Amino acid sequence: NKQYFDELLERIRSKSNFKASKQIEKKQKIHFIEGYLKATSTDRSVTWLLLNEGLSAASQVSSARDPKIIGSLPLGGRMNNIFECTPSQLLSMPKIVDLLQVIGLVPGKKAVREELNYNHVVIATDADPDGDGIFVNLVNLFYQNWPELLSTKDPFLYRMCAPNIVAVTSKERIHFQTREQYEKNKHKIKAKYDIEYMKGLGSMTVSDWKQCLGNLNKMEPIRSDDEMSNWLEIFFSDDANKRKEWLKECRQK
């Protein structure tokens, strides 16, 4: 029955069509995502989403956050390199799909800030090369697909300044974001302080998280400039020659 099979194939094509699938997806509720904590305020203009590296810090974040304002989504493992990925390719990556559903972003569609589930996104990763890699991959994701979010006066994307070293007493915890920062200021630290070296976000206490999450203005805003596109192409594109040239310039300096 040729007519029957033609109609069946057309229905299959329609369901696999990107636009049709996105219309269906927008009508669905967000499915269960392990570790996701939603901000409860109905005023979405004051809310922000914390993207933290891994599940190990989830309990501390849950205790430290203001549940009305701060949502939290743990990201496990490495992030995919999404440089020049198509919308359909993005939708084949479960971790990316979860992230975009929580925020309310749709690949291939321009972001409207007022329609998103969160007004700000804060990236919190370990202060090590792996954490830096996750951070840059996330910046790449937003810039490649929604550059309008990185060019606004009111920043959309931030990086949380997690401590690498903490000077501790029974009443105080002083954060140092890098070893260099600590070395410059260690003469100010009295003998009564103990020094703790943070192995990652999972080493932070609830007190540390409260200090980091207490003020969005203390976090580092991420904005695009004329050079961002060039840097992302150097680090993420398939053109190895650009990376070689950049490394040569670094050695010469």
VENJOMO-V94652 format. One record per pair of residues at least 24 apart in sequence whose ideal C-beta (glycine too) atoms are under 10 Angstrom apart, sorted by sequence separation. I is the first residue (numbers start at 1). J is the second residue. If there is no record, write none. Layout:
I,J / I,J
This chain:
34,58 / 35,59 / 37,61 / 47,71 / 48,72 / 49,73 / 50,74 / 51,75 / 53,77 / 75,99 / 135,159 / 165,189 / 168,192 / 169,193 / 170,194 / 37,62 / 41,66 / 43,68 / 73,98 / 82,107 / 135,160 / 167,192 / 168,193 / 169,194 / 35,61 / 39,65 / 40,66 / 41,67 / 42,68 / 43,69 / 53,79 / 73,99 / 167,193 / 168,194 / 35,62 / 39,66 / 40,67 / 41,68 / 132,159 / 166,193 / 167,194 / 168,195 / 37,65 / 39,67 / 40,68 / 41,69 / 121,149 / 131,159 / 166,194 / 167,195 / 168,196 / 38,67 / 39,68 / 40,69 / 41,70 / 73,102 / 166,195 / 167,196 / 175,204 / 37,67 / 39,69 / 40,70 / 41,71 / 72,102 / 73,103 / 116,146 / 165,195 / 166,196 / 39,70 / 40,71 / 71,102 / 111,142 / 131,162 / 165,196 / 166,197 / 173,204 / 38,70 / 39,71 / 71,103 / 165,197 / 166,198 / 173,205 / 37,70 / 38,71 / 39,72 / 113,146 / 116,149 / 163,196 / 164,197 / 165,198 / 175,208 / 37,71 / 38,72 / 107,141 / 111,145 / 120,154 / 121,155 / 123,157 / 124,158 / 125,159 / 127,161 / 163,197 / 164,198 / 173,207 / 36,71 / 37,72 / 38,73 / 110,145 / 111,146 / 113,148 / 119,154 / 120,155 / 121,156 / 122,157 / 123,158 / 124,159 / 125,160 / 127,162 / 163,198 / 164,199 / 172,207 / 173,208 / 36,72 / 37,73 / 105,141 / 109,145 / 110,146 / 111,147 / 112,148 / 113,149 / 120,156 / 121,157 / 122,158 / 123,159 / 124,160 / 126,162 / 127,163 / 128,164 / 162,198 / 164,200 / 175,211 / 35,72 / 36,73 / 37,74 / 105,142 / 108,145 / 109,146 / 110,147 / 111,148 / 119,156 / 120,157 / 121,158 / 122,159 / 123,160 / 124,161 / 125,162 / 127,164 / 166,203 / 168,205 / 173,210 / 174,211 / 175,212 / 35,73 / 36,74 / 107,145 / 110,148 / 111,149 / 118,156 / 120,158 / 122,160 / 124,162 / 126,164 / 127,165 / 162,200 / 163,201 / 166,204 / 173,211 / 34,73 / 35,74 / 99,138 / 103,142 / 106,145 / 107,146 / 110,149 / 113,152 / 162,201 / 166,205 / 168,207 / 33,73 / 34,74 / 35,75 / 105,145 / 106,146 / 116,156 / 163,203 / 168,208 / 33,74 / 35,76 / 100,141 / 105,146 / 113,154 / 160,201 / 162,203 / 163,204 / 166,207 / 34,76 / 96,138 / 99,141 / 162,204 / 166,208 / 103,146 / 113,156 / 177,220 / 105,149 / 73,118 / 96,141 / 100,145 / 111,156 / 163,208 / 166,211 / 71,117 / 79,125 / 100,146 / 103,149 / 162,208 / 71,118 / 162,209 / 51,99 / 70,118 / 73,121 / 75,123 / 93,141 / 163,211 / 69,118 / 75,124 / 96,145 / 127,176 / 160,209 / 163,212 / 49,99 / 69,119 / 70,120 / 71,121 / 72,122 / 74,124 / 75,125 / 127,177 / 162,212 / 51,102 / 69,120 / 71,122 / 90,141 / 127,178 / 161,212 / 51,103 / 70,122 / 72,124 / 78,130 / 81,133 / 127,179 / 160,212 / 49,102 / 77,130 / 103,156 / 160,213 / 49,103 / 79,133 / 83,137 / 90,144 / 78,133 / 79,134 / 81,136 / 82,137 / 85,140 / 90,145 / 78,134 / 79,135 / 81,137 / 82,138 / 85,141 / 160,216 / 77,134 / 79,136 / 80,137 / 83,140 / 161,218 / 79,137 / 82,140 / 83,141 / 87,145 / 158,216 / 160,218 / 161,219 / 75,134 / 78,137 / 79,138 / 81,140 / 82,141 / 85,144 / 158,217 / 160,219 / 161,220 / 44,104 / 80,140 / 81,141 / 83,143 / 84,144 / 85,145 / 158,218 / 159,219 / 160,220 / 33,94 / 79,140 / 80,141 / 83,144 / 155,216 / 158,219 / 159,220 / 33,95 / 36,98 / 75,137 / 79,141 / 82,144 / 157,219 / 158,220 / 159,221 / 35,98 / 36,99 / 61,124 / 75,138 / 82,145 / 157,220 / 158,221 / 159,222 / 33,97 / 34,98 / 38,102 / 155,219 / 157,221 / 158,222 / 22,87 / 33,98 / 36,101 / 155,220 / 156,221 / 157,222 / 21,87 / 25,91 / 31,97 / 32,98 / 33,99 / 36,102 / 155,221 / 156,222 / 157,223 / 21,88 / 31,98 / 49,116 / 57,124 / 154,221 / 155,222 / 156,223 / 157,224 / 18,86 / 19,87 / 30,98 / 33,101 / 45,113 / 49,117 / 50,118 / 155,223 / 18,87 / 22,91 / 33,102 / 44,113 / 45,114 / 47,116 / 49,118 / 57,126 / 131,200 / 18,88 / 21,91 / 31,101 / 44,114 / 47,117 / 48,118 / 49,119 / 50,120 / 51,121 / 52,122 / 53,123 / 128,198 / 130,200 / 131,201 / 153,223 / 30,101 / 44,115 / 47,118 / 48,119 / 49,120 / 50,121 / 51,122 / 52,123 / 53,124 / 54,125 / 127,198 / 128,199 / 150,221 / 152,223 / 16,88 / 25,97 / 29,101 / 30,102 / 44,116 / 46,118 / 47,119 / 48,120 / 49,121 / 50,122 / 51,123 / 52,124 / 53,125 / 54,126 / 126,198 / 127,199 / 128,200 / 150,222 / 151,223 / 152,224 / 18,91 / 28,101 / 44,117 / 45,118 / 46,119 / 47,120 / 48,121 / 49,122 / 50,123 / 51,124 / 52,125 / 53,126 / 126,199 / 127,200 / 149,222 / 150,223 / 151,224 / 30,104 / 44,118 / 45,119 / 46,120 / 48,122 / 49,123 / 50,124 / 51,125 / 52,126 / 126,200 / 127,201 / 149,223 / 150,224 / 151,225 / 25,100 / 26,101 / 44,119 / 45,120 / 53,128 / 125,200 / 126,201 / 149,224 / 150,225 / 25,101 / 43,119 / 125,201 / 126,202 / 148,224 / 53,130 / 54,131 / 124,201 / 126,203 / 147,224 / 151,228 / 26,104 / 39,117 / 53,131 / 150,228 / 38,117 / 39,118 / 143,222 / 26,106 / 38,118 / 39,119 / 54,134 / 124,204 / 142,222 / 25,106 / 53,134 / 143,224 / 147,228 / 53,135 / 142,224 / 147,229 / 26,109 / 51,134 / 139,222 / 22,106 / 51,135 / 138,222 / 22,107 / 124,209 / 139,224 / 143,228 / 144,229 / 22,108 / 143,229 / 22,109 / 30,117 / 51,138 / 135,222 / 124,212 / 140,228 / 143,231 / 144,232 / 18,107 / 19,108 / 124,213 / 139,228 / 143,232 / 18,108 / 19,109 / 122,212 / 122,213 / 140,231 / 139,231 / 140,232 / 144,236 / 139,232 / 122,216 / 124,219 / 136,231 / 140,235 / 120,216 / 123,219 / 136,232 / 140,236 / 122,219 / 123,220 / 122,220 / 137,235 / 120,219 / 123,222 / 136,235 / 137,236 / 122,222 / 136,236 / 120,221 / 121,222 / 133,235 / 57,162 / 51,157 / 48,156 / 50,158 / 51,159 / 52,160 / 45,154 / 51,160 / 53,162 / 48,158 / 50,160 / 52,162 / 74,201 / 61,201 / 64,204 / 60,201 / 64,205 / 72,213 / 60,202 / 63,205 / 64,206 / 57,200 / 58,201 / 59,202 / 60,203 / 61,204 / 63,206 / 64,207 / 70,213 / 56,200 / 57,201 / 58,202 / 60,204 / 62,206 / 63,207 / 64,208 / 65,209 / 66,210 / 69,213 / 56,201 / 57,202 / 60,205 / 61,206 / 64,209 / 65,210 / 54,200 / 56,202 / 57,203 / 60,206 / 63,209 / 64,210 / 70,216 / 53,200 / 54,201 / 55,202 / 56,203 / 57,204 / 59,206 / 60,207 / 62,209 / 63,210 / 64,211 / 66,213 / 69,216 / 53,201 / 54,202 / 56,204 / 60,208 / 61,209 / 64,212 / 65,213 / 66,214 / 52,201 / 53,202 / 60,209 / 64,213 / 83,232 / 84,233 / 52,202 / 60,210 / 64,214 / 83,233 / 57,208 / 61,212 / 57,209 / 61,213 / 83,235 / 84,236 / 83,236 / 84,237 / 81,235 / 82,236 / 83,237 / 84,238 / 81,236 / 83,238 / 81,237 / 52,209 / 81,238 / 50,209 / 50,212 / 50,213 / 48,213 / 48,216 / 46,216 / 48,219
